[in-house]
Amino acid sequence: DMARNLSRGWKAGDGVMVTNLDHDSNIRPWVQAVERCKGVQLTTVKFDPKTGRLDPEIFRRSLQENAEKKIKTRLVALTGASNILGTRPDIKTIASIAHQYGALVWVDAVHLTPHAVVSMKDLNVDFLGCSSYKWFGPHAGVLAVKPQILEKIPNDRLRPMKDYPHPDRFEFGTLPFEILAGITAAIEFIAAIETLLPSPASSSASASSSSSMMTRRERIVRSMTLVQEHEKQMRLYAEKLLSSIPQVLLHACKAPVRTPTIYFSVKGVPSKQVFSKLARMGVYVGAGHFYAMDAADHLGLGAGGAVRAGIMAYTSRGDIQRLVDGVKAIVDGRG
């Protein structure tokens, strides 16, 4: 819906930039918007299939090439973290580059928010979307927009909303209060995680301060900092064990900053079979492209994709060991 609203002002000579690293929900709406607007150019920035990295300099070159062709790039849309590879692009740098060329920046942070401290102000992006089901809440889409930009976006609205200020004018009826209550509860739970995970010795001074004296934002930052470090250690442990199995191929896992997401294949065994066999062993993973079809194609995997193992704050070394033991059983023909 927001893609339709934003594209109302686009015209011939304008441009939109997307990436092939993204979930299709952050590609197809912009592709379709470009198709509706005659003369608007679409540019796709591609990631390195060997490392999974999305180079900010490719954005700079692409934006400069558009400018030289007299194409005004109106929007740069990209992921905050790949939902299959875990790649976390350098959003802050890319946003800075895009703004130099007068483009707005839209970030799909659905896969980023459960795994990192996120600050829209620090990233300096114009739009940031996520979904609370990724961080222990109910299914609901969340979109944060800079107020000075939101107030300028035209939209269709119900007659009672005609004179409502933003963001209320974008709603189509009564808000789902029960879902909002669930989101609030999830946020409070995240703020309390710092009381459940052990603090590293280096932060013992801050850990000793009373949570009751901290703002909720401060507690969230402290919690997610601990979560991020725990998940990183679990990912490194899992990758070390999986990479020791000759028949396992880890896909594009060399980006400098990543979420704890591992995308792998077992030679000679279709990903769907790996998924099913592990499920029978009590190990839950997923298999496929997970709507990141362009990324899976770029990796040469096609519609079958690969196996995705996700790590969360509650993942333990024991969980990782069960995954690895299950993969070894499949390789050995015991699965």
Long-range contacts (C-beta under 8 A, 24 or more apart in sequence): 1-155, 2-127, 2-143, 2-153, 3-29, 3-30, 3-32, 3-33, 4-33, 5-153, 5-154, 5-155, 5-156, 6-33, 6-74, 6-75, 6-104, 6-153, 7-33, 7-34, 7-36, 7-37, 7-40, 8-154, 9-154, 10-34, 10-37, 10-40, 10-74, 11-37, 11-39, 11-40, 12-37, 12-38, 12-39, 12-40, 13-39, 13-70, 13-71, 13-72, 14-39, 14-40, 14-41, 14-71, 14-72, 14-73, 14-74, 15-40, 15-41, 15-42, 15-43, 15-66, 15-71, 15-72, 15-73, 15-74, 16-40, 16-41, 16-42, 16-43, 16-73, 16-74, 16-75, 16-76, 16-77, 17-42, 17-43, 17-44, 17-45, 17-59, 17-62, 17-63, 17-66, 17-73, 17-75, 17-76, 17-77, 17-98, 17-103, 18-42, 18-43, 18-44, 18-45, 18-77, 18-78, 19-44, 19-45, 19-46, 19-47, 19-54, 19-77, 19-78, 19-79, 19-89, 20-44, 20-45, 20-46, 20-47, 20-294, 20-295, 20-297, 20-298, 21-46, 21-47, 21-52, 21-54, 21-78, 21-79, 21-82, 21-85, 21-87, 21-89, 21-292, 21-294, 21-295, 22-77, 22-78, 22-79, 22-82, 22-108, 22-292, 22-294, 22-295, 23-79, 23-83, 23-108, 23-110, 23-111, 23-290, 23-291, 23-292, 24-291, 24-292, 24-293, 24-294, 25-108, 25-291, 26-77, 26-78, 26-79, 26-106, 26-108, 27-77, 27-294, 30-75, 30-77, 41-66, 41-71, 43-73, 44-294, 45-78, 46-298, 47-82, 47-87, 47-252, 47-295, 47-298, 48-252, 49-252, 49-298, 49-299, 49-300, 50-252, 50-254, 51-252, 51-254, 51-255, 52-82, 52-85, 52-86, 52-87, 52-251, 52-252, 52-253, 52-254, 52-255, 52-258, 53-87, 53-254, 53-255, 53-256, 54-78, 54-87, 54-89, 54-255, 56-89, 56-90, 56-93, 56-94, 56-97, 59-94, 59-97, 59-98, 60-97, 63-97, 63-98, 63-100, 63-101, 63-103, 64-101, 66-101, 67-101, 72-102, 73-98, 73-101, 73-102, 73-103, 74-103, 74-104, 75-103, 75-104, 75-105, 75-106, 76-103, 76-104, 76-105, 76-106, 77-105, 77-106, 77-107, 77-108, 78-105, 78-106, 78-107, 78-108, 79-107, 79-108, 79-109, 79-111, 79-112, 80-107, 80-108, 80-109, 80-110, 80-111, 80-112, 80-113, 80-118, 80-128, 81-109, 81-111, 81-112, 81-115, 81-116, 81-258, 81-259, 81-261, 82-111, 82-259, 82-261, 82-292, 82-295, 83-110, 83-111, 83-261, 83-290, 83-291, 83-292, 84-251, 84-261, 84-263, 84-289, 84-290, 84-292, 84-295, 84-296, 84-305, 84-306, 84-308, 85-251, 85-252, 85-253, 85-255, 85-258, 85-261, 85-263, 85-295, 86-111, 86-235, 86-253, 86-255, 86-258, 86-259, 86-260, 86-261, 86-262, 86-263, 87-252, 87-255, 87-258, 88-112, 88-116, 88-255, 88-257, 88-258, 88-259, 90-257, 91-123, 91-125, 92-122, 92-123, 92-124, 95-123, 95-124, 95-125, 96-124, 99-124, 104-149, 110-134, 111-259, 111-261, 112-259, 114-259, 114-312, 115-227, 115-228, 115-231, 115-259, 115-260, 116-224, 116-228, 116-259, 117-220, 117-221, 117-224, 117-225, 117-228, 120-144, 132-182, 132-183, 132-186, 135-186, 135-190, 136-186, 136-189, 136-190, 137-182, 137-183, 137-185, 137-186, 137-187, 138-179, 138-182, 138-183, 138-186, 139-179, 140-176, 140-179, 140-180, 140-182, 140-183, 142-183, 187-216, 187-220, 188-216, 190-220, 190-223, 190-224, 191-216, 191-219, 191-220, 191-223, 192-219, 192-223, 193-223, 193-224, 193-226, 193-227, 193-313, 194-219, 194-222, 194-223, 194-226, 197-223, 197-226, 197-227, 197-230, 197-313, 199-226, 200-226, 200-229, 227-313, 230-313, 231-259, 231-260, 231-311, 231-312, 231-313, 231-315, 232-260, 234-260, 234-311, 234-315, 234-316, 234-317, 234-320, 235-260, 235-261, 235-262, 235-311, 237-317, 237-320, 238-262, 238-309, 238-311, 238-320, 238-323, 238-324, 241-320, 241-321, 241-324, 242-323, 242-324, 242-327, 245-324, 245-327, 245-328, 245-331, 247-331, 248-327, 248-331, 251-299, 251-301, 251-306, 252-299, 260-310, 260-311, 260-312, 260-315, 261-308, 261-309, 261-310, 261-311, 262-308, 262-309, 262-310, 262-311, 263-306, 263-307, 263-308, 264-306, 264-307, 264-309, 265-301, 265-306, 265-307, 266-307, 266-327, 266-330, 266-331, 269-330, 269-331, 270-304, 271-304, 271-305, 271-306, 271-307, 272-304, 274-307, 274-327, 274-330, 275-307, 277-326, 277-329, 277-330, 277-335, 278-307, 278-323, 278-326, 278-327, 278-330, 278-335, 280-335, 281-322, 281-326, 281-329, 281-335, 282-322, 283-322, 283-323, 283-326, 285-309, 285-310, 285-323, 286-310
